[in-house]
């Protein structure tokens, strides 16, 4: 696969990486930049089991080139404070990815699958976060949604505000199955139960549930946030739902057995089924409507930046179909 990918990348790259594809005020984009972006995109496609068809290649290149121009134009408008905050947000985002993946090796594999080294990955994250801050200031912050528009959306789509019963809990799973799904031997299951009972005893003695979840839980999806899960009825095993739904805040269950193994559950909150009120929903509705309007305004904002910069495409630059 590596040799084939290398051949594909070489075929994509232009012999003249310094050929100017786009120019404008204080902006030049060369062929090499587009080649790098295309190489990364191809890595992502291949690792998701997809290929770029020859008929689509020009369209993809044109979209990537347009994205490069857009990012460069927006980055040029970033304030020193936005660059500083963007770097901080990027650092937090990268560490969040690393934490969720669990190990440095898994983190490195993710980066490699995207055709990146760690320095480039971090640089792209800084760019991404900084661009979002500039767009928030220059576009999103200027969008005003009236209370009437919020109320209209709420009244026009009542079905969206029917709330099922919601259970928030934290749990520690001591699994009795391998990652493949195969059940452990009966002897190993007995050892796992002893471990679960020991952890439950430590919880009951007052040890920090979050720390114990991070240390012992086999549920990779919740382990790193202290075992916390939010679910509605019908989402998971009946045994788990029944036990979690019966707990008061901070109450600890006995061992709960499911197909996955042994659970120790801590109650956090339970919201009964009902209808979300306008007062409860208004913040989310307003954010949703702002986002919709923001997405509508970005193309016009982009065109304005291009006009101000006097953007010109070379005859050889890939162009999207009209």
N, C-alpha and C positions, 0 to 999 in steps of 0.2 A: 504493500500500500504506500509506503514511504517513497519508493522509487517512482511509482505512477504519479503520486502527488507532485513530486519534484518536477516531473516532465510536464504536467499540466501547468504548474506555476511558471516554468520556463517558457512555455508556449504562449502564456498570457502576457508575460512581460515584454515590453517594447525594447528594441535594440537601443533606442535613444531615450534614456530615462530623463534627460534634461530638456526634452521637447516641451515647450510651453503650450498648455492646453487652455488655460484661462488667465486673463490678466485684467487688472483694474487698479484703482487707486490704492497703493500700498499693499497690493495682493497679486501674487503669481502662484499658479498651481501647475506643477510639472508632471509629465507622464509618470515619473517614478512614484509620486505620491499615490496616483490612481492605481498603479500596479500593486503597491503594497496593500491598499484597501481591498482590491480585488482578490489578492492572495488570501487575506484574512477571511474574506467572505466565502471563498471556495473551501477553506478549511472547515468553517462552520457548517456549510452545506453538506460536505462529505461526512462529517462526524454525526450529522443528523440523518444520514442515509439518503441524501438527495444530491443531484447533479444539476449544473446549469446547462441547459440545452443551447446548442449553437445559435438557434433562432432567437434566443432570449439574451444572449451575451451583450449585445450593444445596448439594449434597454437597461440591463443591470449596471453596466459601466456608466451609463448616463446618470442613473440615479445615485450611484456612489460619488460621481464627480460633483453632482449638485449638492450632495450632503457635505462634501469637503468644503465647497465654497460657502455654504450656509454656516458651518461651524466656524470657519475662519472669520467671516464677517461678524458673527455674534461675539466671538472671543475678542475681537478688536474693540468692542464696546464695553468690555468688562472693566469695572473699577478695581483699584488695588484691593479694596475690602472684599469684593466679590471673588477675586482670585484667591485671597487668603481663606475665605469661607469655603470656596469650592474645593481647595486642597484639603481642608479639614474634613468636609463631608465625604470626599473621595476616600480618605484614609479610613474613616469609620465604615464606609461601604465595603471596602476591601477586607477589613478585619471581620465584618459580619459574614461575608462569603466564606472566609477561612474558617470561622467558628462553625458555621452551618455544615461545612464539608467534614469537619472533625479532625483531619490530619493535614500536615503540610504536603504530603505526597499526593493526596486527593486534590488539594488546591493547585499544585503544580500541573497535575494531569489536566485539570480544567483549562488552565492557561494554554498549555501545549495544544490541546484540541482546537483551540481558537487560533492557532498559528502565531502565538505571541510569546514574548519573554516577559518576565515579571515587571521590568521597568516600563515596557510599552503598555502593559495592562494597567498599571497604576497611572500612567500618563493619560491614557484614554479615559479613565475614571475621573481624573481631575478636570479634563476637558468637558466631560458629560455634565458633571455637577455644576461647573462654572456657567456653562451655557444655560442650564435650567434657572440659575439665579438671575442671569441677565434677562431671560424671557419673562420671568416672574415680575421683574421691575418694569420692563419696557412694554409688556403686553398685558399679562394677566392682572397685575395690580390696578390697571385702569378700567377693568371690566366691572360694571356695577349691575347687580341683579336685584330687582325690586322685590319687596315682600309680596306684592301681588303676583309676580311671576312664580315665586316659590309656592304660594297657596294654590295657584292654578295647576301647577304640575302635580301637587299633592291630591287635589280634588279630581283631576282628569284621569289619574291612574291609581285608584284606591287599592287594587290588588297587590301593588308593589309594597304596600305598607301593612300587609297582614303578617304578623310576627309569630313564627312557631315557637314552641318552648325551647329556650336556649339554656344549656348547662355549661358552666365554666368550672373546670376542675383541674387538678394536677395529679399526675400519676407516675408511679415507678413500675415499669414492667420488667419482670424477670422471666425471660422467654424460655419456652419449652420446645421451641422449634429452631432449626438452623435457618440461616438466611435463605436457603433454597426452598424452605417450607417444609422440609422433612422433619418429622417428630424426633426428638431425642429419645434415647433408650430410657427404660423405666428406672434404671439405677441412677442415670444422670438427672432425671426428673426429680427424684427424691433429694438429690443434692441441691437442685435449684430451689425446691420448696424450703429446704433448711435455710438457704441464703435469703429467700424472701421473708421468712419468719424472723430472721435475725435483723434484717433491714427494718421490718415493721416494728420490732421491739425498740430499735434505736429512734425511730420516728416518735413512738409513744413516750419515750423518755425525754423528748424535747429537742433532739438534734434537728438542725436546719433541713427542711424538706427539699429545698431547692438544691442544696449541695449534695444531698444523698441521691437525688434524681440524676444530677450530672455525673455522679460517680458510678451508680449502679444500673440505671435504667437502660434497657435494650431497645427502647423506642427512639430511633434516631431522629424522628420528626419532631419530638418534643423535648428530648433530653437536655439540649443546650439552653432552653428557656425554662428550666426548672420543672419540666414535665407538664407544663400547662397546655391544656387543650380546650377548645370551644366547639361544642357540637349541638346538633338538633336531633330530635328523636328519629331513629331509623338510620342513622349514619354509621353506627358501629355495633358491636356485639350487645345483645340484649342484657347479658349479665353485667357488663360494664355500665350501660346506660341506667339500668335499674338501680345499681348501687350508687352511682354518682348523683343521680337525680334525688336520692333520698337523704343525701348528706347536707347538713347545715354548714355555713361558712366556717372553715378551719377544722371541721370534724374529720376524723380519719376513719376509713373503713377497716373491716377485717380483710384478710386476703380474699381477693375476688379471682376466681378461675375462669378464663376464657380459652378459646382455641389457641390464642397466642401464648398463654402462660399465666403467671400470677401477677395480679395488679395490687398495688397499694394506692388507694385513692384519697385525695384530700379535697374536700368541698371548698369552692370559692364563691359561686353565685349561681342562682337559678332564676330565670325570668320566665314566668308563665306565658302561655300562648295568648295572643291578643292583637290589638291593632296599635301600631306605632302612632302616637299623636303628632300633629303638625309641629308642635313645639319641639318634640324629640327629633323629628326628621328634618327640620328646616335647615340645620347646618349642613347635613349631607346633601340635601337637595340643592342648596345654594352652591356648594363645591362642585356638584355634578354639572349644573347649568353653566357655571363659570368655565369649567373645563371644556364643555361643548363649544361655548363661544370662543374660547381661546383657540381651539383647533381650527375654527372657521377663520380666525384673524391671522394666524401664522403665515399662510401663503401671501397675503397682502403685505404683511410686515417684511417677509423675505424679499418680495419684489421691490419694496422701497429701499431696502439695504443694497440690493443689486444695482438699482438705478443710481443711488447716491455714490456708489463705488465705481460706476461706469464699467460694469462687468462686460467683457467681450470674450466669446468663445472662438478658439482657433478653428479653422476649417476641418482639421483632423480630429477635433474633439468629438467623442461619442454623443449623440443627441437622441433624446427620448422621442418616441412617436407622439404625434399631436393627438 
